[in-house]
């Protein structure tokens, strides 16, 4: 009788652990799939525009030429 109870308990524990692993796996895959879809929504043009805005927001775009280096903002060069 004790052997039978042990087998049943072992099966229950195994089923519960398998069930937990499957749900965790599905959760992780779901999150990864959602992030991938969100990233695919933005196209290259949107990403590059956001990137350009972040540079021009503060100082401008960094440049180097014969006179020296500085930032271009609003089409005007400002040297360091």
Phi, psi and omega per residue, in radians:
X1 nan -0.714 -3.130
X2 -1.156 -0.640 3.129
X3 -1.115 -0.693 3.133
X4 -1.129 -0.760 3.118
X5 -1.117 -0.686 3.133
X6 -1.110 -0.739 3.113
X7 -1.110 -0.747 3.129
X8 -1.107 -0.781 -3.139
X9 -1.103 -0.714 3.133
X10 -1.086 -0.752 3.120
X11 -1.112 -0.742 3.134
X12 -1.104 -0.771 3.137
X13 -1.125 -0.724 3.134
X14 -1.130 -0.749 3.122
X15 -1.117 -0.721 3.137
X16 -1.147 -0.723 -3.132
X17 -1.179 -0.700 3.089
X18 -1.124 -0.693 3.137
X19 -1.120 -0.733 3.135
X20 -1.135 -0.742 -3.139
X21 -1.105 -0.707 -3.141
X22 -1.135 -0.734 -3.117
X23 -1.196 -0.664 3.111
X24 -1.155 -0.736 3.111
X25 -1.085 -0.809 3.131
X26 -1.090 -0.649 3.131
X27 -1.139 -0.783 -3.140
X28 -1.141 -0.747 3.116
X29 -1.142 -0.643 3.115
X30 -1.120 -0.750 3.118
X31 -1.123 -0.755 -3.134
X32 -1.129 -0.703 3.135
X33 -1.142 -0.697 3.125
X34 -1.125 -0.775 3.115
X35 -1.099 -0.679 3.128
X36 -1.126 -0.758 3.124
X37 -1.129 -0.697 3.106
X38 -1.112 -0.686 3.127
X39 -1.194 -0.610 -3.133
X40 -1.243 -0.396 -3.126
X41 -1.127 -0.627 3.128
X42 -1.448 2.355 3.082
X43 -1.711 3.076 -3.044
X44 -1.065 -0.668 -3.095
X45 -1.107 -0.755 3.119
X46 -1.103 -0.746 -3.121
X47 -1.143 -0.753 -3.129
X48 -1.184 -0.601 3.094
X49 -1.165 -0.731 3.090
X50 -1.105 -0.695 3.132
X51 -1.134 -0.742 3.135
X52 -1.158 -0.662 3.118
X53 -1.105 -0.667 -3.122
X54 -1.156 -0.579 3.095
X55 -1.279 -0.798 -3.040
X56 -1.369 -0.235 -3.110
X57 -1.105 -0.769 -3.053
X58 -1.636 -1.328 -3.021
X59 -1.871 -0.578 -3.049
X60 2.111 -2.889 -3.129
X61 -1.671 2.327 -3.108
X62 -1.244 2.420 3.071
X63 -2.476 2.807 3.096
X64 -2.358 2.310 3.042
X65 -2.542 -2.937 -3.066
X66 -1.084 -0.650 -3.104
X67 -1.275 -0.474 -3.119
X68 2.679 -2.616 -3.136
X69 -2.275 2.799 -3.141
X70 3.140 -2.670 -3.122
X71 -2.248 2.517 3.040
X72 -1.830 2.161 3.094
X73 -2.445 2.183 -3.123
X74 1.181 0.503 3.139
X75 1.330 0.130 -3.139
X76 -2.052 2.406 -3.132
X77 -1.514 2.344 3.060
X78 -2.169 2.024 -3.111
X79 -1.466 2.641 3.105
X80 -1.220 nan nan
